[in-house]
Amino acid sequence: MAVTGTLKTFKGGHYFPRFEGTPRGRRIETAPLPQRVICLTRQGFGHEARPLVEVGQTVKSGEIIARSDGLISTPVHATVSGRVETIESCPHPRGGALTQRIIIAADGRDNWQLLKRPKGNFEKWGPEKLGYLLYEAGVTAGGKGGFPSTEHSSLASPDQIGYLLINAVETEPYLEGDAQLLSQEFEKLLTGIKILRGALGNVEVHMGLGYNRPRAVEELQIRMEYYDWFHIHPLLPKYPQGEDEVLIKSLLDRQLPAGHTAPEIGVVAADVQQCVAAYEAVLEGRPFIERVISIGGSAIERPANLRVRLGTPAGELLSARGLRSPARIILGGPLRGVSLSDVDTPVLRDTRALVALAEPRRRLFAGMTPGFGYDSYTKILPPLGLRAKRATTGLNGPERPCIHCGYCLDVCPQNLLPITLAERAEQGLLRQAEKLDIFACIDCGLCSYVCPSKLPLASQIAKGKAALREGR
């Protein structure tokens, strides 16, 4: 096993303080089965799947209810046993484009339909059988570019992949689920890595995890000592280290071209949850219908890391953990997540967290330090004390003209000019923005976070990219 001796890092980025309402160190709990689930036919990477069920039909947990094998997609499964209540169109929570949702009323029995698996040791199955099983289980929908298999689950095929990267360094605030999975499901993680590697034809594996987890590094060194294809890379836990573009640069010193996915350059990036899901699919026959998410924020009384069924409405989970109103609810992390107006929005395959931010107790004025308990970015005074910061919906404050401080340039992990890109996008000068490499932006949100003028730079850039794509 090869172990990198020096810490890897990247230009820009930001170290976040400890926030109030973070479920750090909390063991994974299992949420009660929901009374109903909302299964979207487009989840993760790929195209819309076609419903295979009808209203009134009885289904089992793990049964495939939508698929489109001819397109780049992954099957969708029923996540509880029960009866199909409704099949209808709805806006997708990420982007607003219409998709279909299949609403299932649970019967409370949780009867399963397990996967049909080949006999014998999975290490002798070969990439085709492993890839097919991962596809049937829904595991191939993970990541920005999907997981390559012979079943049209990615833009690349398994024989085009040379590296498998395991992301075990989640750095966005409130996201603690992968850290707990790494600790509690260590055996499943290691076996899951071997399964994913085997499905890609026994490629080279590089795992990045925070240097502040020395016990995990030591255990990996012991357990993987005789596997020369496995490489450990201690990383500085700086946001957004876990993004594909940044992880590939840190671990392989390669650049992911703007507008491309990792599989297109021969790399697959998987996280801890995907490895655990691969284990459960291959060795237990369980499709990927539940995952671990973090529930936290300044408006949550009892933060937790929960194992939940996909399709569970966000409001049901938040209410059970003591949601205080008024609050802004975010599907995902506070920087990359999507604000929800409908609490019926379901947990998806790529949902890592549900965050609820409370309304501020007072207005934060420009030029004034926010005091203990509030979070604000400043290079004038360091945070005082070790108290957890309290992120609120008023974190950004009122918008003001740019003061040309250069903070957004300092933190950008892609070495871009965020303020210039945002201005060009707002002015409709899209071709100029394209020449300035607007598509290299990875939507990490740091430019908006650090801006002392509270300009919504990240959303302005995202709108510019969307307008350019639409124009094409």
URMO-V529950 format. One record per backbone hydrogen bond with DSSP energy under -1.0 kcal/mol. NH is the residue of the N-H (numbers start at 1). CO is the residue of the C=O. Records with the same first field share a line. If there is no record, write none. Layout:
# URMO-V529950
NH->CO / CO
This chain:
# URMO-V529950
2->230
4->232
8->234
13->411
14->239
20->389
22->19
24->22
26->23
29->305
31->307
37->104
38->311
39->102
41->100
45->141
47->72
49->41
52->65
56->84
57->54
59->82
61->111
62->78
63->60
65->76
66->76
67->50
71->68
73->71 / 152
76->66
78->63
82->59
83->105
84->57
85->103
86->103
88->101
90->99
92->97
96->92
99->90
101->88
102->39
103->86
104->37
105->83
106->35
107->81
113->61
115->285
124->121
125->122
130->126
131->127
132->128
133->129
134->130
135->131
136->132
137->133
138->135
139->134
141->138
142->139
147->140
160->157
161->158
162->266
163->266
164->204
165->268
166->206
167->270
168->208
175->172
180->176
181->177
182->178
183->179
184->180
185->181
189->185
190->186
191->187
192->188
193->189
194->190
195->191
196->192
197->193
198->194
199->195
201->198
202->197
204->162
205->229
206->164
207->231
208->166
209->233
211->235
213->210
217->213
218->214
219->215
220->216
221->217
222->218
223->219
224->220
227->224
230->227
231->205
232->2
233->207
235->209
236->8
238->236
239->14
241->238
243->240
247->243
248->244
249->245
250->246
251->247
252->248
254->248
260->257
264->261
265->262
266->263
267->262
268->163
270->165
275->271
276->272
277->273
278->274
279->275
280->276
281->277
282->278
283->279
286->280
288->137
289->287
291->308
293->306
294->352
295->304
296->354
297->21
299->356
300->297
301->322
302->321
304->295
306->293
307->29
308->291
310->289
311->347
312->309
314->345
315->343
317->313
318->314
319->315
320->316
322->319
324->299
328->357
330->355
331->338
332->353
337->333
338->331
340->329
345->342
347->312
351->348
354->294
355->330
356->296
357->328
359->326
368->365
374->371
389->18
390->373
393->358
395->392
400->453
410->406
411->407
412->408
415->412
421->417
422->418
423->419
424->420
425->421
426->422
427->423
429->424
430->428
433->429
434->430
435->431
436->432
437->434
438->433
440->437
441->438
449->445
450->446
454->451
457->455
460->456
461->457
462->458
463->459
464->460
465->461
466->462
467->463
468->464
469->465
470->466
471->467
472->468
